[in-house]
Amino acid sequence: MNKTLVALALALGVGFIASAHARQTAAAPALNDAQIAHIAYTAGEIDIAAAKQALKKSRNKDVRAFAEEMARDHAAVNAQALALVRKLGVTPENNPTSESLSKGAADELKKLAALKGSAFDKAYVDNEVAYHRTVNNALSGTLIPSAQNAELKSLLETGLKLFQSHQMHAEHLAQSLK
Amino acid sequence: MHRMMVPVIGGLLAAIGGSPPIAAAAKAQATAHAHRVHVIVIDKMQYGPIPAGLRAGDSIEWVNHDIFEHSVTARDGRFDIDLKPGASMRTTAVAGTTAFFCKFHPDMTGMLVVK
């Protein structure tokens, strides 16, 4: 599992990471809505950046279509998130989880940048499967239950449906690339 | 007016040089009875309820209320429409059962049953 996913899983105490380290972080501090909004937005931005990289590097028609979908959908969610925080007068609050996510994502982009052709395609899609699975667990296990504002909770729930759909799409694509 | 009477009266009007607007109105009324418009709303990553009583020749208006682009793509290739957020498009119902899905979000699926 790459650094981005480990960071997210540990910071949010996601249960499926069956490591001793993960168990030690089970009592992660409660998140407020401003932090949750920041984490969700950051998660979207990370996937958009990965998609842009894929669109620059991949020549595979299906991989490119998937990347276009990721960029388009996550941009739509993030636009809604920005509109919502403006409406609520909330300033998204940077936090250790968002920082860890960004750092891990930068490392992953660097790793993928060194790959070419089918090796890149496979690594990108495999990472998309793992990334969406991890974010889904974080959304359903921590972010959605912790959100206090009803509109933010609703947007996160829509985001969860989207991420679940993306995960399924990525899994199908990963199978076809084997 | 009884539906069966419409073509008869229309034919008589045509035969005696009757008013074309009246004949056209009668024909339009008959068509309106025959074909309906059904609306299916897409929102929050799912297709809304599929209307019952779809008949061949009816129009189906697909309305995308979601924040994402979606498609309505027939598995048999009969139709494939892309709907940006806020967009709507119509397809014409064809008799039979047609499975459809969103090509961008393959877990979004549905089934049209048209008589």
Interface residues (C-beta under 8 A of the other chain):
Chain A: E69 R72 D73 A76 V77 A79 Q80 T158 K161 L162 Q164 S165 H166 M168 H169 H172
Chain B: K44 M45 Q46 I67 F68 E69 P85 F104 H105 P106 D107 M108
